[in-house]
Protein backbone atom coordinates (compact mmCIF):
# COMPACT_ATOMS: atom_id res chain seq x y z
CA UNK A 1 0.00 0.00 0.00
CA UNK A 2 1.18 3.53 -0.78
CA UNK A 3 2.33 5.06 2.51
CA UNK A 4 0.60 8.32 1.64
CA UNK A 5 -2.65 6.44 1.15
CA UNK A 6 -2.19 4.60 4.44
CA UNK A 7 -1.52 7.88 6.27
CA UNK A 8 -4.56 9.49 4.67
CA UNK A 9 -6.71 6.56 5.76
CA UNK A 10 -5.47 6.94 9.33
CA UNK A 11 -6.24 10.65 9.22
CA UNK A 12 -9.73 10.03 7.86
CA UNK A 13 -10.35 7.49 10.63
CA UNK A 14 -9.46 10.10 13.25
CA UNK A 15 -11.70 12.64 11.51
CA UNK A 16 -14.61 10.18 11.55
CA UNK A 17 -13.99 9.55 15.25
CA UNK A 18 -13.98 13.28 15.90
CA UNK A 19 -17.27 13.75 14.03
CA UNK A 20 -18.80 10.95 16.08
CA UNK A 21 -17.58 12.55 19.31
CA UNK A 22 -18.88 15.96 18.27
CA UNK A 23 -22.36 14.70 17.47
CA UNK A 24 -22.63 12.04 20.18
CA UNK A 25 -24.39 12.81 23.43
CA UNK A 26 -22.56 10.39 25.69
CA UNK A 27 -19.18 11.29 27.26
CA UNK A 28 -16.13 9.45 25.99
CA UNK A 29 -13.98 7.58 28.50
CA UNK A 30 -10.37 8.77 28.42
CA UNK A 31 -7.29 8.49 30.58
CA UNK A 32 -4.20 10.63 30.93
CA UNK A 33 -3.81 14.30 30.02
CA UNK A 34 -6.19 15.88 27.54
CA UNK A 35 -4.87 18.24 24.86
CA UNK A 36 -6.90 21.01 23.27
CA UNK A 37 -6.58 22.55 19.82
CA UNK A 38 -8.14 25.98 19.25
CA UNK A 39 -8.60 27.16 15.67
CA UNK A 40 -9.64 30.81 15.38
CA UNK A 41 -10.78 30.86 11.78
CA UNK A 42 -12.25 33.59 9.63
CA UNK A 43 -15.62 31.88 9.41
CA UNK A 44 -15.59 29.46 12.36
CA UNK A 45 -14.04 28.94 15.77
CA UNK A 46 -13.28 25.26 16.34
CA UNK A 47 -12.11 23.57 19.54
CA UNK A 48 -10.90 19.95 19.46
CA UNK A 49 -9.82 17.70 22.34
CA UNK A 50 -7.54 14.65 21.99
CA UNK A 51 -6.06 12.37 24.61
CA UNK A 52 -2.39 11.66 25.23
CA UNK A 53 -2.31 9.04 22.46
CA UNK A 54 -3.94 11.39 19.94
CA UNK A 55 -7.40 9.84 19.93
CA UNK A 56 -10.22 12.39 19.48
CA UNK A 57 -12.26 12.87 22.65
CA UNK A 58 -14.53 15.75 21.70
CA UNK A 59 -14.99 18.85 19.63
CA UNK A 60 -17.22 21.85 19.09
CA UNK A 61 -17.52 24.69 16.61
CA UNK A 62 -19.49 27.83 16.09
CA UNK A 63 -19.69 30.19 13.11
CA UNK A 64 -17.97 33.45 13.99
CA UNK A 65 -16.24 36.37 12.29
CA UNK A 66 -13.76 37.30 15.01
CA UNK A 67 -10.72 36.96 12.75
CA UNK A 68 -9.98 38.68 9.45
CA UNK A 69 -7.03 37.68 7.26
CA UNK A 70 -5.55 35.78 10.17
CA UNK A 71 -5.76 38.72 12.59
CA UNK A 72 -8.03 38.83 15.66
CA UNK A 73 -10.39 41.76 15.11
CA UNK A 74 -12.95 41.05 17.86
CA UNK A 75 -10.77 40.18 20.83
CA UNK A 76 -13.40 40.10 23.59
CA UNK A 77 -15.90 38.19 21.47
CA UNK A 78 -13.22 35.65 20.53
CA UNK A 79 -12.45 35.01 24.21
CA UNK A 80 -16.14 34.60 25.00
CA UNK A 81 -16.60 32.06 22.22
CA UNK A 82 -13.55 29.97 23.12
CA UNK A 83 -14.47 30.05 26.81
CA UNK A 84 -18.03 28.92 26.03
CA UNK A 85 -16.90 26.09 23.73
CA UNK A 86 -14.34 24.88 26.28
CA UNK A 87 -16.91 24.99 29.09
CA UNK A 88 -19.35 22.96 27.02
CA UNK A 89 -16.71 20.35 26.24
CA UNK A 90 -15.61 20.12 29.87
CA UNK A 91 -19.20 19.50 30.91
CA UNK A 92 -19.65 16.84 28.24
CA UNK A 93 -16.32 15.09 28.79
CA UNK A 94 -16.54 15.38 32.56
CA UNK A 95 -12.93 16.42 32.97
CA UNK A 96 -11.10 19.75 33.16
CA UNK A 97 -9.26 21.04 30.12
CA UNK A 98 -6.01 22.79 30.96
CA UNK A 99 -3.46 22.78 28.12
CA UNK A 100 -3.80 23.81 24.50
CA UNK A 101 -2.19 24.66 21.22
CA UNK A 102 -3.43 27.19 18.70
CA UNK A 103 -2.43 28.21 15.18
CA UNK A 104 -1.94 31.20 12.90
CA UNK A 105 -1.51 31.61 9.14
CA UNK A 106 2.06 31.23 7.83
CA UNK A 107 4.10 34.40 8.13
CA UNK A 108 1.99 35.94 10.91
CA UNK A 109 4.00 38.50 12.87
CA UNK A 110 4.97 38.14 16.50
CA UNK A 111 2.40 40.65 17.78
CA UNK A 112 -0.54 39.03 15.98
CA UNK A 113 0.65 35.56 16.97
CA UNK A 114 0.74 36.68 20.59
CA UNK A 115 -2.79 38.11 20.28
CA UNK A 116 -4.11 34.72 19.14
CA UNK A 117 -2.38 32.96 22.03
CA UNK A 118 -3.72 35.55 24.47
CA UNK A 119 -7.28 34.82 23.37
CA UNK A 120 -6.85 31.16 24.24
CA UNK A 121 -5.12 31.93 27.53
CA UNK A 122 -7.81 34.44 28.50
CA UNK A 123 -10.35 31.64 27.96
CA UNK A 124 -8.63 29.67 30.72
CA UNK A 125 -6.16 27.42 28.88
CA UNK A 126 -2.39 27.28 29.10
CA UNK A 127 -0.96 27.62 25.59
CA UNK A 128 1.98 25.26 25.10
CA UNK A 129 2.39 25.68 21.33
CA UNK A 130 1.51 28.03 18.49
CA UNK A 131 1.96 26.50 15.03
CA UNK A 132 1.15 27.64 11.51
CA UNK A 133 -2.12 26.26 10.17
CA UNK A 134 -0.90 24.17 7.20
CA UNK A 135 1.81 22.61 9.37
CA UNK A 136 -0.84 21.65 11.91
CA UNK A 137 -2.78 19.94 9.12
CA UNK A 138 0.40 18.14 8.05
CA UNK A 139 0.73 16.76 11.58
CA UNK A 140 -2.60 14.95 11.27
CA UNK A 141 -1.97 13.88 7.67
CA UNK A 142 1.54 12.60 8.50
CA UNK A 143 2.97 14.48 5.53
CA UNK A 144 6.74 14.14 5.23
CA UNK A 145 7.09 15.08 1.56
CA UNK A 146 4.41 17.14 -0.12
CA UNK A 147 2.44 20.37 0.04
CA UNK A 148 -0.39 21.24 2.39
CA UNK A 149 -2.73 23.91 1.05
CA UNK A 150 -5.09 25.27 3.71
CA UNK A 151 -7.89 27.29 2.10
CA UNK A 152 -9.55 29.05 5.02
CA UNK A 153 -12.19 31.72 5.11
CA UNK A 154 -9.90 34.63 4.32
CA UNK A 155 -6.54 33.28 3.24
CA UNK A 156 -4.80 30.36 1.55
CA UNK A 157 -1.85 28.99 3.49
CA UNK A 158 0.83 26.85 1.87
CA UNK A 159 3.44 24.66 3.57
CA UNK A 160 6.01 22.63 1.62
CA UNK A 161 7.54 19.69 3.47
CA UNK A 162 10.65 17.72 2.56
CA UNK A 163 11.97 14.81 4.64
CA UNK A 164 9.58 15.72 7.41
CA UNK A 165 10.74 19.34 7.65
CA UNK A 166 8.85 22.46 6.63
CA UNK A 167 11.07 24.16 4.05
CA UNK A 168 8.72 26.87 2.82
CA UNK A 169 5.53 28.61 3.96
CA UNK A 170 3.35 31.31 2.45
CA UNK A 171 -0.06 32.87 2.94
CA UNK A 172 -2.18 34.79 0.43
CA UNK A 173 -5.47 36.69 0.92
CA UNK A 174 -7.81 34.45 -1.07
CA UNK A 175 -10.20 32.03 0.61
CA UNK A 176 -13.77 31.01 1.26
CA UNK A 177 -14.95 34.59 1.70
CA UNK A 178 -14.07 35.26 -1.93
CA UNK A 179 -16.35 32.43 -3.06
CA UNK A 180 -19.12 33.97 -0.97
CA UNK A 181 -18.51 37.43 -2.43
CA UNK A 182 -18.69 36.10 -5.99
CA UNK A 183 -21.92 34.24 -5.21
CA UNK A 184 -23.48 37.28 -3.55
CA UNK A 185 -22.50 39.58 -6.41
CA UNK A 186 -23.82 37.21 -9.07
CA UNK A 187 -27.24 36.75 -7.48
CA UNK A 188 -27.52 40.20 -5.93
CA UNK A 189 -28.02 38.80 -2.42
CA UNK A 190 -26.49 39.37 1.01
CA UNK A 191 -23.29 37.68 2.12
CA UNK A 192 -25.26 35.66 4.66
CA UNK A 193 -27.63 34.37 1.97
CA UNK A 194 -24.71 33.61 -0.35
CA UNK A 195 -22.88 31.66 2.36
CA UNK A 196 -26.00 29.59 3.01
CA UNK A 197 -26.30 28.74 -0.68
CA UNK A 198 -22.60 28.02 -1.11
CA UNK A 199 -22.47 25.31 1.54
CA UNK A 200 -25.49 23.40 0.23
CA UNK A 201 -24.09 20.32 -1.48
CA UNK A 202 -27.05 19.96 -3.85
CA UNK A 203 -26.50 23.48 -5.22
CA UNK A 204 -22.75 23.31 -5.70
CA UNK A 205 -22.94 21.74 -9.17
CA UNK A 206 -25.01 24.68 -10.35
CA UNK A 207 -22.49 27.08 -8.80
CA UNK A 208 -19.50 25.37 -10.42
CA UNK A 209 -19.29 27.65 -13.51
CA UNK A 210 -19.44 30.66 -11.21
CA UNK A 211 -16.91 29.47 -8.62
CA UNK A 212 -14.41 27.63 -10.82
CA UNK A 213 -12.52 30.86 -11.70
CA UNK A 214 -11.92 31.47 -7.99
CA UNK A 215 -10.68 27.88 -7.62
CA UNK A 216 -8.36 28.52 -10.56
CA UNK A 217 -7.09 31.66 -8.83
CA UNK A 218 -6.19 29.53 -5.81
CA UNK A 219 -4.47 27.06 -8.15
CA UNK A 220 -2.46 29.92 -9.68
CA UNK A 221 -1.39 31.10 -6.23
CA UNK A 222 -0.24 27.60 -5.29
CA UNK A 223 1.55 27.16 -8.61
CA UNK A 224 3.50 30.36 -8.09
CA UNK A 225 4.72 29.26 -4.67
CA UNK A 226 5.68 25.80 -5.88
CA UNK A 227 8.14 27.06 -8.50
CA UNK A 228 11.52 25.50 -7.92
CA UNK A 229 10.13 22.65 -5.82
CA UNK A 230 9.45 19.07 -6.85
CA UNK A 231 6.38 17.89 -4.94
CA UNK A 232 4.84 14.41 -5.05
CA UNK A 233 1.39 15.35 -3.79
CA UNK A 234 -0.81 18.24 -2.70
CA UNK A 235 -3.11 17.93 0.29
CA UNK A 236 -6.14 20.23 0.32
CA UNK A 237 -7.63 21.21 3.68
CA UNK A 238 -9.85 23.98 5.03
CA UNK A 239 -13.58 24.53 4.83
CA UNK A 240 -13.53 26.09 1.35
CA UNK A 241 -12.09 22.99 -0.34
CA UNK A 242 -15.30 21.10 0.51
CA UNK A 243 -16.77 22.84 -2.56
CA UNK A 244 -17.47 20.31 -5.27
CA UNK A 245 -14.85 20.20 -8.01
CA UNK A 246 -12.10 21.98 -6.06
CA UNK A 247 -9.81 18.96 -5.98
CA UNK A 248 -10.16 18.37 -9.73
CA UNK A 249 -9.45 22.01 -10.60
CA UNK A 250 -6.22 22.03 -8.58
CA UNK A 251 -5.05 18.69 -10.00
CA UNK A 252 -5.76 19.74 -13.59
CA UNK A 253 -4.07 23.12 -13.23
CA UNK A 254 -0.93 21.86 -11.49
CA UNK A 255 -0.56 18.35 -12.90
CA UNK A 256 0.21 16.97 -9.43
CA UNK A 257 -1.78 14.29 -7.55
CA UNK A 258 -4.18 15.92 -5.09
CA UNK A 259 -5.65 14.41 -1.92
CA UNK A 260 -8.57 15.87 0.01
CA UNK A 261 -9.33 14.37 3.44
CA UNK A 262 -12.84 13.86 4.72
CA UNK A 263 -14.39 16.90 6.44
CA UNK A 264 -11.54 19.23 5.41
CA UNK A 265 -12.77 21.92 7.84
CA UNK A 266 -11.75 19.71 10.77
CA UNK A 267 -8.27 18.73 9.58
CA UNK A 268 -6.42 21.79 10.84
CA UNK A 269 -8.19 21.98 14.25
CA UNK A 270 -7.48 18.29 14.86
CA UNK A 271 -3.87 18.79 13.79
CA UNK A 272 -3.58 21.73 16.19
CA UNK A 273 -4.72 19.54 19.08
CA UNK A 274 -2.19 16.89 18.08
CA UNK A 275 0.51 19.59 18.06
CA UNK A 276 -0.05 20.32 21.75
CA UNK A 277 2.73 18.71 23.80
CA UNK A 278 1.76 16.23 26.50
CA UNK A 279 2.42 17.86 29.86
C-alpha positions as CSV (number, residue, x, y, z in Angstrom):
1,X,0.0,0.0,0.0
2,X,1.2,3.5,-0.8
3,X,2.3,5.1,2.5
4,X,0.6,8.3,1.6
5,X,-2.6,6.4,1.1
6,X,-2.2,4.6,4.4
7,X,-1.5,7.9,6.3
8,X,-4.6,9.5,4.7
9,X,-6.7,6.6,5.8
10,X,-5.5,6.9,9.3
11,X,-6.2,10.7,9.2
12,X,-9.7,10.0,7.9
13,X,-10.3,7.5,10.6
14,X,-9.5,10.1,13.2
15,X,-11.7,12.6,11.5
16,X,-14.6,10.2,11.6
17,X,-14.0,9.5,15.2
18,X,-14.0,13.3,15.9
19,X,-17.3,13.7,14.0
20,X,-18.8,10.9,16.1
21,X,-17.6,12.5,19.3
22,X,-18.9,16.0,18.3
23,X,-22.4,14.7,17.5
24,X,-22.6,12.0,20.2
25,X,-24.4,12.8,23.4
26,X,-22.6,10.4,25.7
27,X,-19.2,11.3,27.3
28,X,-16.1,9.5,26.0
29,X,-14.0,7.6,28.5
30,X,-10.4,8.8,28.4
31,X,-7.3,8.5,30.6
32,X,-4.2,10.6,30.9
33,X,-3.8,14.3,30.0
34,X,-6.2,15.9,27.5
35,X,-4.9,18.2,24.9
36,X,-6.9,21.0,23.3
37,X,-6.6,22.6,19.8
38,X,-8.1,26.0,19.3
39,X,-8.6,27.2,15.7
40,X,-9.6,30.8,15.4
41,X,-10.8,30.9,11.8
42,X,-12.2,33.6,9.6
43,X,-15.6,31.9,9.4
44,X,-15.6,29.5,12.4
45,X,-14.0,28.9,15.8
46,X,-13.3,25.3,16.3
47,X,-12.1,23.6,19.5
48,X,-10.9,20.0,19.5
49,X,-9.8,17.7,22.3
50,X,-7.5,14.7,22.0
51,X,-6.1,12.4,24.6
52,X,-2.4,11.7,25.2
53,X,-2.3,9.0,22.5
54,X,-3.9,11.4,19.9
55,X,-7.4,9.8,19.9
56,X,-10.2,12.4,19.5
57,X,-12.3,12.9,22.6
58,X,-14.5,15.7,21.7
59,X,-15.0,18.8,19.6
60,X,-17.2,21.8,19.1
61,X,-17.5,24.7,16.6
62,X,-19.5,27.8,16.1
63,X,-19.7,30.2,13.1
64,X,-18.0,33.5,14.0
65,X,-16.2,36.4,12.3
66,X,-13.8,37.3,15.0
67,X,-10.7,37.0,12.7
68,X,-10.0,38.7,9.4
69,X,-7.0,37.7,7.3
70,X,-5.5,35.8,10.2
71,X,-5.8,38.7,12.6
72,X,-8.0,38.8,15.7
73,X,-10.4,41.8,15.1
74,X,-12.9,41.0,17.9
75,X,-10.8,40.2,20.8
76,X,-13.4,40.1,23.6
77,X,-15.9,38.2,21.5
78,X,-13.2,35.6,20.5
79,X,-12.5,35.0,24.2
80,X,-16.1,34.6,25.0
81,X,-16.6,32.1,22.2
82,X,-13.6,30.0,23.1
83,X,-14.5,30.1,26.8
84,X,-18.0,28.9,26.0
85,X,-16.9,26.1,23.7
86,X,-14.3,24.9,26.3
87,X,-16.9,25.0,29.1
88,X,-19.4,23.0,27.0
89,X,-16.7,20.4,26.2
90,X,-15.6,20.1,29.9
91,X,-19.2,19.5,30.9
92,X,-19.7,16.8,28.2
93,X,-16.3,15.1,28.8
94,X,-16.5,15.4,32.6
95,X,-12.9,16.4,33.0
96,X,-11.1,19.8,33.2
97,X,-9.3,21.0,30.1
98,X,-6.0,22.8,31.0
99,X,-3.5,22.8,28.1
100,X,-3.8,23.8,24.5
101,X,-2.2,24.7,21.2
102,X,-3.4,27.2,18.7
103,X,-2.4,28.2,15.2
104,X,-1.9,31.2,12.9
105,X,-1.5,31.6,9.1
106,X,2.1,31.2,7.8
107,X,4.1,34.4,8.1
108,X,2.0,35.9,10.9
109,X,4.0,38.5,12.9
110,X,5.0,38.1,16.5
111,X,2.4,40.7,17.8
112,X,-0.5,39.0,16.0
113,X,0.6,35.6,17.0
114,X,0.7,36.7,20.6
115,X,-2.8,38.1,20.3
116,X,-4.1,34.7,19.1
117,X,-2.4,33.0,22.0
118,X,-3.7,35.6,24.5
119,X,-7.3,34.8,23.4
120,X,-6.8,31.2,24.2
121,X,-5.1,31.9,27.5
122,X,-7.8,34.4,28.5
123,X,-10.4,31.6,28.0
124,X,-8.6,29.7,30.7
125,X,-6.2,27.4,28.9
126,X,-2.4,27.3,29.1
127,X,-1.0,27.6,25.6
128,X,2.0,25.3,25.1
129,X,2.4,25.7,21.3
130,X,1.5,28.0,18.5
131,X,2.0,26.5,15.0
132,X,1.1,27.6,11.5
133,X,-2.1,26.3,10.2
134,X,-0.9,24.2,7.2
135,X,1.8,22.6,9.4
136,X,-0.8,21.6,11.9
137,X,-2.8,19.9,9.1
138,X,0.4,18.1,8.0
139,X,0.7,16.8,11.6
140,X,-2.6,14.9,11.3
141,X,-2.0,13.9,7.7
142,X,1.5,12.6,8.5
143,X,3.0,14.5,5.5
144,X,6.7,14.1,5.2
145,X,7.1,15.1,1.6
146,X,4.4,17.1,-0.1
147,X,2.4,20.4,0.0
148,X,-0.4,21.2,2.4
149,X,-2.7,23.9,1.1
150,X,-5.1,25.3,3.7
151,X,-7.9,27.3,2.1
152,X,-9.5,29.0,5.0
153,X,-12.2,31.7,5.1
154,X,-9.9,34.6,4.3
155,X,-6.5,33.3,3.2
156,X,-4.8,30.4,1.5
157,X,-1.8,29.0,3.5
158,X,0.8,26.8,1.9
159,X,3.4,24.7,3.6
160,X,6.0,22.6,1.6
161,X,7.5,19.7,3.5
162,X,10.7,17.7,2.6
163,X,12.0,14.8,4.6
164,X,9.6,15.7,7.4
165,X,10.7,19.3,7.6
166,X,8.8,22.5,6.6
167,X,11.1,24.2,4.0
168,X,8.7,26.9,2.8
169,X,5.5,28.6,4.0
170,X,3.4,31.3,2.4
171,X,-0.1,32.9,2.9
172,X,-2.2,34.8,0.4
173,X,-5.5,36.7,0.9
174,X,-7.8,34.5,-1.1
175,X,-10.2,32.0,0.6
176,X,-13.8,31.0,1.3
177,X,-14.9,34.6,1.7
178,X,-14.1,35.3,-1.9
179,X,-16.4,32.4,-3.1
180,X,-19.1,34.0,-1.0
181,X,-18.5,37.4,-2.4
182,X,-18.7,36.1,-6.0
183,X,-21.9,34.2,-5.2
184,X,-23.5,37.3,-3.6
185,X,-22.5,39.6,-6.4
186,X,-23.8,37.2,-9.1
187,X,-27.2,36.7,-7.5
188,X,-27.5,40.2,-5.9
189,X,-28.0,38.8,-2.4
190,X,-26.5,39.4,1.0
191,X,-23.3,37.7,2.1
192,X,-25.3,35.7,4.7
193,X,-27.6,34.4,2.0
194,X,-24.7,33.6,-0.3
195,X,-22.9,31.7,2.4
196,X,-26.0,29.6,3.0
197,X,-26.3,28.7,-0.7
198,X,-22.6,28.0,-1.1
199,X,-22.5,25.3,1.5
200,X,-25.5,23.4,0.2
201,X,-24.1,20.3,-1.5
202,X,-27.0,20.0,-3.8
203,X,-26.5,23.5,-5.2
204,X,-22.7,23.3,-5.7
205,X,-22.9,21.7,-9.2
206,X,-25.0,24.7,-10.4
207,X,-22.5,27.1,-8.8
208,X,-19.5,25.4,-10.4
209,X,-19.3,27.6,-13.5
210,X,-19.4,30.7,-11.2
211,X,-16.9,29.5,-8.6
212,X,-14.4,27.6,-10.8
213,X,-12.5,30.9,-11.7
214,X,-11.9,31.5,-8.0
215,X,-10.7,27.9,-7.6
216,X,-8.4,28.5,-10.6
217,X,-7.1,31.7,-8.8
218,X,-6.2,29.5,-5.8
219,X,-4.5,27.1,-8.2
220,X,-2.5,29.9,-9.7
221,X,-1.4,31.1,-6.2
222,X,-0.2,27.6,-5.3
223,X,1.5,27.2,-8.6
224,X,3.5,30.4,-8.1
225,X,4.7,29.3,-4.7
226,X,5.7,25.8,-5.9
227,X,8.1,27.1,-8.5
228,X,11.5,25.5,-7.9
229,X,10.1,22.7,-5.8
230,X,9.4,19.1,-6.9
231,X,6.4,17.9,-4.9
232,X,4.8,14.4,-5.0
233,X,1.4,15.3,-3.8
234,X,-0.8,18.2,-2.7
235,X,-3.1,17.9,0.3
236,X,-6.1,20.2,0.3
237,X,-7.6,21.2,3.7
238,X,-9.8,24.0,5.0
239,X,-13.6,24.5,4.8
240,X,-13.5,26.1,1.3
241,X,-12.1,23.0,-0.3
242,X,-15.3,21.1,0.5
243,X,-16.8,22.8,-2.6
244,X,-17.5,20.3,-5.3
245,X,-14.9,20.2,-8.0
246,X,-12.1,22.0,-6.1
247,X,-9.8,19.0,-6.0
248,X,-10.2,18.4,-9.7
249,X,-9.4,22.0,-10.6
250,X,-6.2,22.0,-8.6
251,X,-5.0,18.7,-10.0
252,X,-5.8,19.7,-13.6
253,X,-4.1,23.1,-13.2
254,X,-0.9,21.9,-11.5
255,X,-0.6,18.4,-12.9
256,X,0.2,17.0,-9.4
257,X,-1.8,14.3,-7.5
258,X,-4.2,15.9,-5.1
259,X,-5.7,14.4,-1.9
260,X,-8.6,15.9,0.0
261,X,-9.3,14.4,3.4
262,X,-12.8,13.9,4.7
263,X,-14.4,16.9,6.4
264,X,-11.5,19.2,5.4
265,X,-12.8,21.9,7.8
266,X,-11.8,19.7,10.8
267,X,-8.3,18.7,9.6
268,X,-6.4,21.8,10.8
269,X,-8.2,22.0,14.3
270,X,-7.5,18.3,14.9
271,X,-3.9,18.8,13.8
272,X,-3.6,21.7,16.2
273,X,-4.7,19.5,19.1
274,X,-2.2,16.9,18.1
275,X,0.5,19.6,18.1
276,X,0.0,20.3,21.7
277,X,2.7,18.7,23.8
278,X,1.8,16.2,26.5
279,X,2.4,17.9,29.9
